[in-house]
């Protein structure tokens, strides 16, 4: 007996009609869903055909089954009541399987919900002249194969990220921290450290791609952030948000100021954040990670690496030899610290800092340390062919939940670090490492392209496409857009292009 079928009609991304047929009659479902209207050009049809029941699982197991989210139909049973949730609907609403189970459960009567996966084939039909163009979907999208990672595709990836930043900037320089495509809303929350990463990305786009529009946007954004958050703290000036002054936020502000055009006019601000960062530096190389409250020392996997990258770049710009020695001391201390409890979040920032310091000093142990960190990081990348096709290339260890969930921003920042490791491997004649890093970078670019909102196929449920196009989803099953995902993605692509990594791979 055929499984149930689902057909939904959308116009400009808005759901207008949705029908299930338990008898599997696709044509009847299409006819009922289309009705008597003439299906305007902006109309799309989602068609989901259930093939066979999967393994029946309790709701507790479903809470961890991310791979099924957006791929299988979810069949929920409660007493004599049954509900099907199509995979295209799961992607469009951005609700997890666990959330759907909770919504369906009768909390007052505490009825048990039984859930099962139904293997499903999904399609999207769009108007094409007088007919329809049908695309097979995989988790509400199409799969980008590794062989598609060409120089043209990477340029398209970069241009999309750039466009999202420019399109979504307001006249006063503001950028959304987080945006939910399913709801068409931006979050009221904010994170200034992650905002400043976008400033850095815009300035790098301006410097490395000769893009004056991006430079101007970066200056507007930097001015907006500094006006709102740059405050005197102790012997310096720090980035302060909600009463907290994070070492990392001031360091990223410093990186942005180093790239800002006409840095002389921002010299006071640059000196202020330099002094704030140095205030956190201890004689043995450790950093205090917060200026406010000054007793906090957490976030050691993030903020010290960001601070070191800023200080190394500042030393390179000013010729400050004493600062170079302090950075060497700190990198040695944190190398011992990391080896005792490795964490992937530590690696990209310290890789970039050590590679930049190697540029200034040619100290060999810095290169060896970069290679040690990067070789270890490669084991975090998911590259097995038995994985779901759309997640291949991301960085995630399911057996180490303490390393955090998969995330676009994580994959992108790891690529930033690996691009610098590749550059150092090329300089040091490490051919085998260069080849391995190249392969990891290509896989990672594939993963980023998979997460990018590209066209009407993967934006079938999006009404405000200008606020979405070019950005990166958080994950293949979570369409939340966050500014640091876009920023890290753009920075990674710019580094890969600047070093000519893809071109070198083909020679």
Secondary structure, 3 states (H helix, E strand, C coil): CCCCEEEEEEECCEEEEEEEECCCCHHHHHHHHHCCCCCCCCEEEEEEEEEEEEEEECHHHHCCCHHHCCCCEEEEEECCEEEEECHHHHHHHCCCHHHHHHHHCCCCCCCCCEEEEEEEEEEEEEEECCEEEEEEECCCCCCCCHHHCCHHHHHHHHHHHHHHHHHCCCCCCCCCCEEECCCCEECCCCCHHHHHHHHHHHHHHHHHHCCHHHHHHHHHHHHHHHHHHEEEECCEEEEEECCEEEHHHHHHHHHHHHHCCCHHHHHHHHHHHHHHHHHCECCCCCECCEEECCCCCCCCCCHHHHHHHHHHHHHHHHCCHHHHHHHHHHHHHHHHHHHHCCCHHHHHHHHHHHHHHHHHHCCHHHHHHHHHHHHHHHCCECCCCCCCCCCCCCECCCCCHHHCCCCHHHHHHHHHHHHHHHHHHHHCCCHHHHHHHHHHHHHHHHHHHHHECCCCCCCCCCCCHHHCCCCEEEECCEEEEEHHHHHHHHHHHHHHHHCCHHHHHHC
